[in-house]
Amino acid sequence: MGHQVIIFDFSVIRGLWETRVKKNKERQKKEKERLEKSALEKIKQEWNLILECRKKGIPQSKYLKNGFVDINEKNLDTYGKTPQLKKSRTLPDGVNKEKNKYIFQLSGEQWMELPDSLREQTYLKEWHVYNTLIQTIPAYIALFQDLRVLELSKNQINHLPAEIGRLKNLKVLNLSFNNLKSVPPELGDCENLEKLDLSGNMEITELPFELSNLKQLTFVDVSANKFHSIPICVLRMSNLQWLDISSNSLKDLPEDIDRLDELQTLLLQKNKLTYLPRALVNMPKLSLLVVSGDDLVEIPTAICESTTGLKFVSLKDSPVETIVCEDTEEIIENEREREQVEKEFMKAYLEDLMERESTPSYTTKVMLSLQL
């Protein structure tokens, strides 16, 4: 009895496979064409162009026509490279040297602590330390009585010394995208502070009441943390003009939020708000309000129909894919990186939105699925 030989007809299998590949390519082509024609793709192109122009220092008039972004502008790459522009922006060498003498700059992951020589330079007026592995700020920072600017973003700082409260002349404090879980109450002694940025630390849940003493603050950014409500101290910052508390866990807003009568910009997107209080209508200088529309079930009609020039923007948040990873630190780092990109995008979006006189007072939901 002979052996049976099973013969596979590979031509049939190949035909099925080629058909599937062809259909898949057609599907991808249609999806690409759909995206190219969609408003989403146009928004993406516009904001990529705006970000690039801002990095190059190109004035808004060069990429806007009649109040709208012109993505077909051809001279953007060459603009800003002319000798005249460079000359107007370049300070004399003597002025630059004198200015830089008072500025300390440090960056790079090779730095795990501040250099010892820094202790001797108490005349400095600005610190710019970023993208390092530094975890703590030394107590001797209290010696820097002339310090005006303290930029410490994108490091590994997990503790802020109480001595920071002795910096009476400090105007700008940026601790964004570090590992802070709290800030010391002594920070409330920095009576001349005008700008406070604690965004992207991911773990801050509350601010000490002592920060109510910061009456000169005009800018507060506590986005991308774990606030469940707007801190009481923030509601007592009488000169506050900009508040970004987006990407937190807010479920409602305080009914007395209108006590912030100097507030101009309020960013609330990516929270868990289900309604907005009518008190928002009583804020005379509020000109820009941004929320996430996914969970909102009640919006006061007066907000949408405001005659005060309020720009009300309701953004639809894109669902974030769950990252399966055993390393919790890696998950947090991925979230932090995504928040950085989103903030950069939103900053350009909001700046341009506020500059456009033709923008309607109410902007409907916009899907921001830019793979941030």
N, C-alpha and C positions, 0 to 999 in steps of 0.2 A: 504494500500500500504506500503510494507516494505521499510526500509531505505537501501540506497545503501552504501556499505562499500568499500572504495578504498584501495586496497592492493598494497603496493610498494614491488617490488622484490629487496631487499637489496643485494642479492647475485650478481645481475648484476652490481649494482653500485660499490660494493666491488671489483668485478673482474676488472672493468675499472680503479678504483683507484690503485689497486695493479699493474696493467700493466703500468700505468703512473709512479708510484714510481720506478718500476723495470727499465724502460727506463731511468729515470732520474739518477739512481744510475750508470747505465752502461755508461751514458754520462759523469758523474763526474769521473768515473774510467778511461775512455779513455783520458779525459782532463788531469788528474793527470799523467797518463803514458806519454802523449805527452810532458808535462812540464818537467818531469824527464829526458826525452831524449833530450830536447831542449837545445840549447846553452845558452839561458837565465837563465835556472835553474842552469847550471854549473857555469855561471858567478856569480850568487847570492851565491852559495855555496862557491866559491873561495873567494869572498870579505868578506863574513861573517867570514871565517876562518882567513883571513888576519887581519881583525879588532880585532878578539879575540887574535891572536898571538901578535899584537902590544901592546894590553892592558897588556899582561903578560910579555912583554919585551923579547919575543923570537926572536932571530936573524933570518934574512931572509933565511939564508942557511938551516934552519931547516924545512921550509915549501916550499922551491923551489927545484925543480929537473930539471936540464938542462934549467933553465930559466922559468919554468912553475910551477904553483901552484899545490902541491900534496895534494889533499883533503883527501887522505886515510892515512895520517901520523897518527900513533897511539900514539906516545910518547909526543904529544904536551901538554897533561894535566899534565904529570909528570915533563916535562922539565921546568926549572925555579924554581922548589921547592927544588933543591938540596942545601945542606949546602954550597958547594963551590961557587955557583952563588950568594947566599944571602950574603955570607961573602965578596965577591968581590964588591958588590954593596952597602954595608953598611959602612957608614963613622963612625969613632970613635965618641962616645957620646959627647966629648968635642967640636969637630968640628961642629957637628950638632947643639949643643946648641948655639955656637957662631954665626953660620949662621942664625939660626931662630930668633935670637935677632933683626935682621934688617928686618924681614919680618912680615907684618901684614896680617892676614887672617880672613875673615868674610864670613859666608854663612848662609842661612836659611831665610824663609819668615817671621820670627818673627822680623826681623830687618827692620825698616822703615826709619831710619836715622843712620848715623855713630855715634859711642859712643863718648861722650864728652872727654874721656881720650885720644883719638887719637890726639887731638890738641897738647898734651905735647910731643909726640914722634916724633919730627922733624928729628931725626937721622935715621929714617927708609929709606930703600933703595928700598923696594918693597911693593906694595899693591896688594892683591888678594881678591877681593870682588865679589862674584857671587851668583846668585839665591836668591837675596833679593828683598825687595819692596822699596828700596832706590830710590828716584826720583832726588835728586840733589847732586852735589859735592860742598862742602863748599869752600868759597873763601880763607880760611886759608890754602888751599893746596899749596899756593905760598910759605909757610914757609918751605916746605919739599925740600930743595935745593939738597939733596943727592939722591933724588928719581930717580931710573933707570927704574923700571918696574911699570906700572900702568895697572893692569888687572881688568877690571870692566865689564866683560861680563855677560849677562843673568840677568840684573836687570831691573829697571823701570826708568832709568835715562832719563830725557827729556830736560836737560839743562846742558851745559858745561860752567863753569865760564871763563871769559877772563883771570883770574889770572893763568890759566894753562900755558900760554905763558911764565911764569917766570921760568918754570922748564927746565933750560938750560942743565941739564945732563940727561934728560929723553931719553931713547932709545926705549922703547916698550910702545905703547898705544893701548889697546884693549878695545873698547867700543861696541863690537858686541852684537847683539840681545838685544838692549835697545829700547827706544822710542824717539831717537833724530830725529829732523827734519832739523837741521843745526849744523855746528861747527863754533866756533868763529874764526875770522881772526887772532887773537893773537896766535893761535896754530902754525902759521908759524914762531914764534920766538923760537920754540923748535928746535934749530939748530942742535942738535945731534940725533934727532929722526931717528931710523932705520926701525921701523916696525909700521904700522898704520892699524888697523883693525876696520872698521865701518860697517861691514856686518850685515845683518839681522835687520836693524832699520826700513826698509820698507818705510820710508817717505823722506829720504834725496834726493834732486834733483840736488844739486850743491855744489861745494866746493869753498871756497874763494880763490881768485887769490894769496893771500899772502902765501899760502901753497907752492908756487913755490920756496920759500926760503929753503925748506927742501931738501937740496942737498945730505944729507946722507941717505935718505930713499932708501931702497932696496926692501921693501915689502909693497904693498898696496892692501887691500881687501875692496872693496865697494860693494860687491855682495848683492843681495836681497834688493835693494832700488828702486829709481825711476829716475835714470839718463837716459836722452834722448841722451846724447853724452858723450864722454870721456872728463872730465874737462880739461880746458886749463892748469891749474896748474900741472896736472899730466903729461902732455906732456913736461913739463919743469923740471921734476925730473930726472936729468941727470944720476943718479946712479941706477935707478929703474931696478930690475931684475925680480920681480914677480908682475903681475897685474891681479887681479880677479875682473871683472866687470860683472860677469854672473848674470842672473836673474834680469835684469833691462829692460829698454825700448829702447835700442839702435836700430836705424834704419840704421845707416851707421857708418863707421869709418873714422877719419880724413885722408886726403891724405898725411899729413906730420907725420903720426904715426911712420915712420922710424927714426924720430929724437930720439926715445928711443933706442939708439944703444947698450945699455947694457941689454936690456930686454931679458930674457931667457924663461919665461913662461907667456902666455897670455890666460886667460880663458874668453870665450865669450858666452858660452852656455846659452840657455834660454833667448834670446833676440829676436829682430825682424829684424835681418840683412837679406838683400836680396842679397848682394854681398860682396866680400872681395877685398880691394884695392891691386893692384900689389905692392904697397910700402912695403908690408909685406915681400916680397922676399929680400928687401934691408936691412933687419935687421940681421946683421951678427951673433949675438949670440942667436937668437930665436931658441929654441930647442923643444918647446912644444906649440902647438896651438890647442885649443879645441873650437869648435863651435857647434851650433845646426843646423842640416841640413834641417829642415822642410821648411824653407822659402827661403833658398839660391837658387838662379837661376843662379849665376855666381861665379865660383871659378877659379882663375888664374891657368892655367895648371902648371905653374912653381912651385906652392906651393906643388902640389901632386908629382911632379917629382924632388923636391929639392934634390940636392946632398950634402947639408950642414948638413945632419943628423936630419933635422926637422921632428918631429913626428906630423902629422896632423890628428886629431881625430874629426870626424863628428858624433855627437850623435843625435839620433832621440828622441825628447822629447815625453813622453807619455802625452796624454790629461789629464788635471786635472779636476776632477769632481767638478761641481759647488756646493758650500755649501749653502743651503738655511737656512738662519738664520737671525733673526731680530737684533741680537746683533752684531754690526760691530766690536767691540773689540774682540769678540770670533772668528770671521772670521780671523782677523789679527793674533791672537794668534795661530790659527790652521796653518796658512801659515808660521808663524815664526817657529813653531815646525817642519813642513815638511822641511823647508829650512835647519834647523839644521841637520836633519838626512841625507839630500841629501849632504850637505857639508862634513859630516863625511865620507860618502860613496865615494864621489869624491876625497877626500884627499887621502884615501887609494889607490884608483884606479890610481891616477896620480903618487903617489910616486912609486908604483910598476911599472907602465908603463915606467917611466923615468929610472928605474934601470935595466930594461930588455934590453940587447944589441940586442936581437934577434927580437925585435918588428919592424914590417915594418914601413916605413915612412908614409904610409897612412892607416888608419883604417876605414873601411866602417861603415855605420850607424849601431848603436846598440840600440835596443829598451830597455830602462831602465824602464820597468813597474814593479817596485819592491814594489808597494803599499806604496811608501814613504809618 
